[in-house]
Structure formats: C-alpha cells, structure tokens
Amino acid sequence: MKREAKKYTVMLLGEPYTLISDEPEMHIMQAVSRVDALMNELSESLKSKDAKRVAALAALQFAHKNLSFEEQLRSYQDELIARINRLTGS
C-alpha cells in the first residue's frame, strides 16, 4: 500500500525548508530534529553560520555513522551465520 506524500516546512539552522515525503510524519520530524541539532552543534563549534559548509560537514558525519553502523551490522550477521552453521553442523 503506497502512502500519500505530504508537504512539510521545517527549520534547519534557523532557515525554512520545504520537504515532500511519503514517510510517516514522526519519522520526518525525528530526522529533521537530528539534522538540525547536529548542524547547530557544528555551527557553534566552527563559529560559522555558513550553511553550505555546516550542511556538508553534517552530511559527512551522518554518512560516517551510517557506514559504521553498516559495518557493525555485517559483523553481527557474519557472527550469527557462523553460530547457526556451528549449531546445524554446516
């Protein structure tokens, strides 16, 4: 069942952005909250309001976290497969 896309106006680093998504609103708002918090943190630590620079650094940090999570998930999957193989004698 396809969800209907909705339009959202959100704030990132004090600027309004319009999003259109078919994801649940709670998911969108959680993502916006995380991105905004990280962008504000980076902006304060860099002492910069350059939105492009802050956005690029935030994107890189989220990509790094995502890659780390994927590596950890692969490791857990490999470990689980090895345990199953030991139990089944495969």
N, C-alpha and C positions, 0 to 999 in steps of 0.2 A: 504494500500500500504506500503510495507516494504522498509525502507530506507537502502541504502548501507553503510556498515561500512567503516570508513576511519581511517587511522593511523595518529596520531599526536605525535610530540615530543614537550613536554612542559617543562618549568622550574619551579621547586618548591624549594624554599630555596636555589637557586643557583645551583641545580642539575637537570640534564635532566631526564625526564621520558617519556616513550612511552605509549601512550594510543590508544586503538582501540574502536571506538564508532560509533553507527549509529545515534547519536543525532546531531542536527544541529551544525555546527562549532561555530557559535556565542554563543550558549549555553555552549559548552565545554570551550571556551575561557573565558567566564564570570565566570564560576565555577573555572577554574584554577586561574584566577585573584584574586578571593575572597580567595581561599585557600592559595595562595602564600602570599597575603597581611597579612592574619592572622598569617601564620607561621613566616613571617619576624617580625611582631609585637611581637609575643610571644618570638621568639629567642632573640630579643633586650631586652625585659623586663626581661627575665630569664638570660640574658648574657650567653646564651648557644647555641652552634651550633650542639648539639646532635639531629640529625634529627628525630630519633625514638621518643624521649621524646617530641619534639616540635610537631610532627605529631599526637601523641597520645592526647596531650592537645588540639590541633586544632580540632581533631575529636570529642572529648568530648564537646568542646564549640559549634560546629555545631550541635551535637546531642541535646544539651540542648536547643538551639534556635529552632530547629525543633520540639521538644516536646512542648515548649511553644507556638509555632505557632499552632500546632495541638489542644492544649487545648483551645486556643483563637477561633479557627475555630469551634470547637464543641460548645463552648459557643454561638457564633453567630448563629449557626444552631439551637440550642435549643431555642434561643430567637426568631428567625424567625418562627419556628414551632409554638411557643406559640402565636405569633401575628396572624399567619394565622388561628389558632384554634379559637382565640377570634373573628376574623372577620367573620369566617364561622359558628360560634356557635357550633363548635365540642367539 
